[in-house]
Amino acid sequence: MANGSLSDGITMIHLHHCVSARSFRPLWMLEELQLPYQLHMLPFPPRAKARWFLDENPLGTVPLLVQGDVRMTESAAMCQYLAATHPDAGLEVAPTHPAYGAYLNWLHMSDATLTFPQTLVLRYGRFEPAERQQPQVVEDYSRWFLARLRAVETALTHSRSDHLCAGSFTAADVAVGYALLLAQHLGLDVQFGLATQAYWQRLQQRPGYQRAMAAQVRAAEEQGVPTTPAPDTRP
Ligand SMILES: N[C@@H](CCC(=O)N[C@@H](CS)C(=O)NCC(=O)O)C(=O)O
C-alpha cells in the first residue's frame, strides 16, 4: 500500500533507512510493536548516493518517518512517538509514572550525549578522506563517549531490573541500545563495563531486535541497496 490507510483505518508508516544507521532505532521499535510499515532503503550517505531524497528530507539524513501528515527526522523522537501512539504495547512511560523524567532523560541522552561523540569518531576516523582524518579527534571522542556511557553502567548496576527505567523494557532501551550497536561497529564495545556488556547481550537476544536486523538486510537485497552497515561504509 502506498500512502493510504490500512483496512483498520491506521495510516501506513513509511521509514527511510540506511543499514544500521540511526534509523535502526525506529525500525527496531516497529518490530517490537509488530506494526505494519514500509521500509525504504537508501545507500549511505543518501545526500551523495540518492540525491532525490533531499526533496523528501532537505537534511539528507536518515531516518525520515512519514505517517500521513506526520514527518519526523529525529530517531529518538520517533521511538517516543511510536511508543506513545501504541500505549497498549507498554513501551512508553506515562507522564504520571515516577520514572517519566528518567525515561525522557534516557531518550534524549541516547542521541544528544551518546551518539553525538560517536559521529565525530566516525567522521574523522572513517568517512573523511585520508588527508582529513584526525586520530586525535577519534581518540578524544571515543573517550568522551565511554565516559558518558558511565551513566548507563551506573544505572544498570544499581537497577533491580534488566532495563534502564520503569522496571521494564521501553523505548528508552531501544534508543540507548542503538548507541551500543554503533559502539560495536566502532570497536568500542570491548571497553563496556560489565553491566553494560550484559545489557547489550540481552538486547541483542530480543526477537524484536533480531527481526529488525533481518528486515533491513532483506529489504536492502530486495531494493538493490548495499547491505554494508552505514558505519562501515566509506562514502
Ligand atoms: N539526530 C538525528 C541525526 C540523523 C543523522 O545524522 N543520521 C545519519 C545516519 S546515522 C545520516 O543520515 N547521515 C548522513 C549525512 O549526514 O549526510 C537522529 O537521531 O535521527
The ligand as an ORCA input file, in Angstrom:
! r2SCAN-3c Opt
* xyz 0 1
  N      19.823     13.458     15.310
  C      19.412     12.733     14.142
  C      20.646     12.501     13.285
  C      20.355     11.857     11.946
  C      21.665     11.573     11.209
  O      22.612     12.367     11.212
  N      21.705     10.406     10.534
  C      22.907      9.986      9.851
  C      22.967      8.468      9.820
  S      23.243      7.772     11.388
  C      22.872     10.430      8.404
  O      21.855     10.297      7.759
  N      24.000     10.918      7.876
  C      24.118     11.254      6.503
  C      24.610     12.654      6.287
  O      24.909     13.338      7.272
  O      24.684     13.050      5.123
  C      18.738     11.430     14.561
  O      18.932     10.963     15.691
  O      17.958     10.874     13.793
*
